[in-house]
Amino acid sequence: MAGISTGITRLYNNLKTSNPALFEEYGYDFIDETRKLSIRGSQAAEWRAYNVTNALIRAIYACKGGQELVGTDAKFGITALRHLPVWLQDKLIRVAFWRSEKPKCMY
């Protein structure tokens, strides 16, 4: 999603100019890693409108109740997670978003 990536980078650059104290407090490396994670996350969650409309049409005409999963993240990742205990779901989600960089102010 080029639009989201561009928006995140623009926000990052505006923040660097408007609030340099924040960059000093958290550290440039931490904030840059946050920017990169945000871009990667937006690309992983990218979806197409026609997938959603097709899913809505299938759900409307379906004889059975339930969910209509849209996207590979929902079909594979979320489906697998739903069968695990909540404590394990939380742990896996935390590991998936593990960060190597800590805010500078936490050192």
Biotite code that builds the C-alpha atoms (Angstrom):
import biotite.structure as struc

atoms = struc.array([
    struc.Atom([0.000, 0.000, 0.000], chain_id="A", res_id=1, res_name="MET", atom_name="CA", element="C"),
    struc.Atom([2.022, 2.878, -1.255], chain_id="A", res_id=2, res_name="ALA", atom_name="CA", element="C"),
    struc.Atom([-0.459, 5.425, 0.105], chain_id="A", res_id=3, res_name="GLY", atom_name="CA", element="C"),
    struc.Atom([-0.137, 4.254, 3.695], chain_id="A", res_id=4, res_name="ILE", atom_name="CA", element="C"),
    struc.Atom([3.660, 3.916, 3.451], chain_id="A", res_id=5, res_name="SER", atom_name="CA", element="C"),
    struc.Atom([3.894, 7.439, 2.089], chain_id="A", res_id=6, res_name="THR", atom_name="CA", element="C"),
    struc.Atom([1.605, 8.759, 4.818], chain_id="A", res_id=7, res_name="GLY", atom_name="CA", element="C"),
    struc.Atom([3.598, 7.069, 7.580], chain_id="A", res_id=8, res_name="ILE", atom_name="CA", element="C"),
    struc.Atom([6.870, 8.444, 6.217], chain_id="A", res_id=9, res_name="THR", atom_name="CA", element="C"),
    struc.Atom([5.345, 11.929, 5.888], chain_id="A", res_id=10, res_name="ARG", atom_name="CA", element="C"),
    struc.Atom([4.106, 11.736, 9.487], chain_id="A", res_id=11, res_name="LEU", atom_name="CA", element="C"),
    struc.Atom([7.572, 10.614, 10.626], chain_id="A", res_id=12, res_name="TYR", atom_name="CA", element="C"),
    struc.Atom([9.258, 13.526, 8.811], chain_id="A", res_id=13, res_name="ASN", atom_name="CA", element="C"),
    struc.Atom([6.721, 16.058, 10.135], chain_id="A", res_id=14, res_name="ASN", atom_name="CA", element="C"),
    struc.Atom([7.187, 14.734, 13.660], chain_id="A", res_id=15, res_name="LEU", atom_name="CA", element="C"),
    struc.Atom([10.974, 14.978, 13.356], chain_id="A", res_id=16, res_name="LYS", atom_name="CA", element="C"),
    struc.Atom([10.630, 18.641, 12.391], chain_id="A", res_id=17, res_name="THR", atom_name="CA", element="C"),
    struc.Atom([7.844, 19.640, 14.782], chain_id="A", res_id=18, res_name="SER", atom_name="CA", element="C"),
    struc.Atom([8.916, 17.690, 17.876], chain_id="A", res_id=19, res_name="ASN", atom_name="CA", element="C"),
    struc.Atom([12.666, 17.019, 17.952], chain_id="A", res_id=20, res_name="PRO", atom_name="CA", element="C"),
    struc.Atom([12.509, 16.608, 21.744], chain_id="A", res_id=21, res_name="ALA", atom_name="CA", element="C"),
    struc.Atom([10.424, 13.466, 21.243], chain_id="A", res_id=22, res_name="LEU", atom_name="CA", element="C"),
    struc.Atom([13.155, 12.021, 19.021], chain_id="A", res_id=23, res_name="PHE", atom_name="CA", element="C"),
    struc.Atom([15.741, 12.867, 21.671], chain_id="A", res_id=24, res_name="GLU", atom_name="CA", element="C"),
    struc.Atom([13.660, 11.303, 24.430], chain_id="A", res_id=25, res_name="GLU", atom_name="CA", element="C"),
    struc.Atom([12.829, 8.053, 22.622], chain_id="A", res_id=26, res_name="TYR", atom_name="CA", element="C"),
    struc.Atom([15.857, 7.887, 20.378], chain_id="A", res_id=27, res_name="GLY", atom_name="CA", element="C"),
    struc.Atom([16.043, 8.122, 16.602], chain_id="A", res_id=28, res_name="TYR", atom_name="CA", element="C"),
    struc.Atom([16.621, 4.363, 16.229], chain_id="A", res_id=29, res_name="ASP", atom_name="CA", element="C"),
    struc.Atom([13.482, 3.465, 18.185], chain_id="A", res_id=30, res_name="PHE", atom_name="CA", element="C"),
    struc.Atom([11.261, 5.880, 16.271], chain_id="A", res_id=31, res_name="ILE", atom_name="CA", element="C"),
    struc.Atom([12.719, 4.818, 12.923], chain_id="A", res_id=32, res_name="ASP", atom_name="CA", element="C"),
    struc.Atom([12.124, 1.156, 13.800], chain_id="A", res_id=33, res_name="GLU", atom_name="CA", element="C"),
    struc.Atom([8.532, 2.072, 14.720], chain_id="A", res_id=34, res_name="THR", atom_name="CA", element="C"),
    struc.Atom([8.133, 3.721, 11.305], chain_id="A", res_id=35, res_name="ARG", atom_name="CA", element="C"),
    struc.Atom([9.470, 0.624, 9.521], chain_id="A", res_id=36, res_name="LYS", atom_name="CA", element="C"),
    struc.Atom([7.251, -1.724, 11.563], chain_id="A", res_id=37, res_name="LEU", atom_name="CA", element="C"),
    struc.Atom([4.231, 0.456, 10.785], chain_id="A", res_id=38, res_name="SER", atom_name="CA", element="C"),
    struc.Atom([4.946, 0.328, 7.064], chain_id="A", res_id=39, res_name="ILE", atom_name="CA", element="C"),
    struc.Atom([5.483, -3.453, 7.126], chain_id="A", res_id=40, res_name="ARG", atom_name="CA", element="C"),
    struc.Atom([2.313, -3.934, 9.168], chain_id="A", res_id=41, res_name="GLY", atom_name="CA", element="C"),
    struc.Atom([0.262, -1.834, 6.777], chain_id="A", res_id=42, res_name="SER", atom_name="CA", element="C"),
    struc.Atom([1.577, -3.840, 3.830], chain_id="A", res_id=43, res_name="GLN", atom_name="CA", element="C"),
    struc.Atom([0.792, -7.130, 5.580], chain_id="A", res_id=44, res_name="ALA", atom_name="CA", element="C"),
    struc.Atom([-2.743, -5.979, 6.333], chain_id="A", res_id=45, res_name="ALA", atom_name="CA", element="C"),
    struc.Atom([-3.347, -4.657, 2.821], chain_id="A", res_id=46, res_name="GLU", atom_name="CA", element="C"),
    struc.Atom([-6.708, -5.582, 1.380], chain_id="A", res_id=47, res_name="TRP", atom_name="CA", element="C"),
    struc.Atom([-8.685, -4.971, -1.752], chain_id="A", res_id=48, res_name="ARG", atom_name="CA", element="C"),
    struc.Atom([-12.194, -3.582, -1.635], chain_id="A", res_id=49, res_name="ALA", atom_name="CA", element="C"),
    struc.Atom([-13.520, -6.192, -4.067], chain_id="A", res_id=50, res_name="TYR", atom_name="CA", element="C"),
    struc.Atom([-12.519, -8.968, -1.621], chain_id="A", res_id=51, res_name="ASN", atom_name="CA", element="C"),
    struc.Atom([-14.681, -7.375, 1.054], chain_id="A", res_id=52, res_name="VAL", atom_name="CA", element="C"),
    struc.Atom([-17.655, -6.811, -1.255], chain_id="A", res_id=53, res_name="THR", atom_name="CA", element="C"),
    struc.Atom([-17.442, -10.402, -2.508], chain_id="A", res_id=54, res_name="ASN", atom_name="CA", element="C"),
    struc.Atom([-17.331, -11.650, 1.078], chain_id="A", res_id=55, res_name="ALA", atom_name="CA", element="C"),
    struc.Atom([-20.396, -9.545, 1.938], chain_id="A", res_id=56, res_name="LEU", atom_name="CA", element="C"),
    struc.Atom([-22.290, -10.955, -1.044], chain_id="A", res_id=57, res_name="ILE", atom_name="CA", element="C"),
    struc.Atom([-21.366, -14.529, -0.046], chain_id="A", res_id=58, res_name="ARG", atom_name="CA", element="C"),
    struc.Atom([-22.429, -13.830, 3.552], chain_id="A", res_id=59, res_name="ALA", atom_name="CA", element="C"),
    struc.Atom([-25.779, -12.387, 2.445], chain_id="A", res_id=60, res_name="ILE", atom_name="CA", element="C"),
    struc.Atom([-26.603, -15.340, 0.210], chain_id="A", res_id=61, res_name="TYR", atom_name="CA", element="C"),
    struc.Atom([-25.170, -18.023, 2.490], chain_id="A", res_id=62, res_name="ALA", atom_name="CA", element="C"),
    struc.Atom([-27.628, -20.446, 4.021], chain_id="A", res_id=63, res_name="CYS", atom_name="CA", element="C"),
    struc.Atom([-25.421, -20.965, 7.038], chain_id="A", res_id=64, res_name="LYS", atom_name="CA", element="C"),
    struc.Atom([-24.618, -18.390, 9.682], chain_id="A", res_id=65, res_name="GLY", atom_name="CA", element="C"),
    struc.Atom([-21.155, -17.486, 10.802], chain_id="A", res_id=66, res_name="GLY", atom_name="CA", element="C"),
    struc.Atom([-18.186, -15.495, 9.715], chain_id="A", res_id=67, res_name="GLN", atom_name="CA", element="C"),
    struc.Atom([-16.825, -14.786, 6.292], chain_id="A", res_id=68, res_name="GLU", atom_name="CA", element="C"),
    struc.Atom([-13.043, -14.526, 6.476], chain_id="A", res_id=69, res_name="LEU", atom_name="CA", element="C"),
    struc.Atom([-11.374, -12.107, 4.057], chain_id="A", res_id=70, res_name="VAL", atom_name="CA", element="C"),
    struc.Atom([-7.659, -12.100, 3.293], chain_id="A", res_id=71, res_name="GLY", atom_name="CA", element="C"),
    struc.Atom([-4.885, -14.566, 3.904], chain_id="A", res_id=72, res_name="THR", atom_name="CA", element="C"),
    struc.Atom([-4.163, -13.165, 7.360], chain_id="A", res_id=73, res_name="ASP", atom_name="CA", element="C"),
    struc.Atom([-7.721, -13.947, 8.440], chain_id="A", res_id=74, res_name="ALA", atom_name="CA", element="C"),
    struc.Atom([-7.946, -17.298, 6.671], chain_id="A", res_id=75, res_name="LYS", atom_name="CA", element="C"),
    struc.Atom([-4.722, -18.717, 8.049], chain_id="A", res_id=76, res_name="PHE", atom_name="CA", element="C"),
    struc.Atom([-3.375, -16.669, 10.936], chain_id="A", res_id=77, res_name="GLY", atom_name="CA", element="C"),
    struc.Atom([-6.580, -15.718, 12.733], chain_id="A", res_id=78, res_name="ILE", atom_name="CA", element="C"),
    struc.Atom([-8.207, -19.101, 12.160], chain_id="A", res_id=79, res_name="THR", atom_name="CA", element="C"),
    struc.Atom([-5.258, -20.867, 13.770], chain_id="A", res_id=80, res_name="ALA", atom_name="CA", element="C"),
    struc.Atom([-5.170, -18.411, 16.666], chain_id="A", res_id=81, res_name="LEU", atom_name="CA", element="C"),
    struc.Atom([-8.868, -18.890, 17.451], chain_id="A", res_id=82, res_name="ARG", atom_name="CA", element="C"),
    struc.Atom([-8.239, -22.526, 18.368], chain_id="A", res_id=83, res_name="HIS", atom_name="CA", element="C"),
    struc.Atom([-5.624, -21.657, 20.981], chain_id="A", res_id=84, res_name="LEU", atom_name="CA", element="C"),
    struc.Atom([-6.186, -20.597, 24.589], chain_id="A", res_id=85, res_name="PRO", atom_name="CA", element="C"),
    struc.Atom([-6.402, -16.816, 25.036], chain_id="A", res_id=86, res_name="VAL", atom_name="CA", element="C"),
    struc.Atom([-3.191, -16.658, 27.099], chain_id="A", res_id=87, res_name="TRP", atom_name="CA", element="C"),
    struc.Atom([-1.302, -18.339, 24.241], chain_id="A", res_id=88, res_name="LEU", atom_name="CA", element="C"),
    struc.Atom([-2.916, -16.056, 21.645], chain_id="A", res_id=89, res_name="GLN", atom_name="CA", element="C"),
    struc.Atom([-1.697, -13.036, 23.619], chain_id="A", res_id=90, res_name="ASP", atom_name="CA", element="C"),
    struc.Atom([1.818, -14.443, 23.911], chain_id="A", res_id=91, res_name="LYS", atom_name="CA", element="C"),
    struc.Atom([2.060, -15.180, 20.172], chain_id="A", res_id=92, res_name="LEU", atom_name="CA", element="C"),
    struc.Atom([0.817, -11.720, 19.260], chain_id="A", res_id=93, res_name="ILE", atom_name="CA", element="C"),
    struc.Atom([3.397, -10.167, 21.591], chain_id="A", res_id=94, res_name="ARG", atom_name="CA", element="C"),
    struc.Atom([6.144, -12.265, 19.992], chain_id="A", res_id=95, res_name="VAL", atom_name="CA", element="C"),
    struc.Atom([4.951, -11.351, 16.481], chain_id="A", res_id=96, res_name="ALA", atom_name="CA", element="C"),
    struc.Atom([5.386, -7.657, 17.287], chain_id="A", res_id=97, res_name="PHE", atom_name="CA", element="C"),
    struc.Atom([8.606, -8.097, 19.238], chain_id="A", res_id=98, res_name="TRP", atom_name="CA", element="C"),
    struc.Atom([10.844, -5.124, 18.987], chain_id="A", res_id=99, res_name="ARG", atom_name="CA", element="C"),
    struc.Atom([14.609, -5.176, 19.254], chain_id="A", res_id=100, res_name="SER", atom_name="CA", element="C"),
    struc.Atom([14.803, -1.495, 20.078], chain_id="A", res_id=101, res_name="GLU", atom_name="CA", element="C"),
    struc.Atom([13.651, 0.044, 23.360], chain_id="A", res_id=102, res_name="LYS", atom_name="CA", element="C"),
    struc.Atom([12.866, 3.725, 23.808], chain_id="A", res_id=103, res_name="PRO", atom_name="CA", element="C"),
    struc.Atom([16.016, 5.632, 24.745], chain_id="A", res_id=104, res_name="LYS", atom_name="CA", element="C"),
    struc.Atom([14.323, 6.933, 27.898], chain_id="A", res_id=105, res_name="CYS", atom_name="CA", element="C"),
    struc.Atom([14.004, 3.336, 29.209], chain_id="A", res_id=106, res_name="MET", atom_name="CA", element="C"),
    struc.Atom([17.754, 2.781, 29.453], chain_id="A", res_id=107, res_name="TYR", atom_name="CA", element="C"),
])
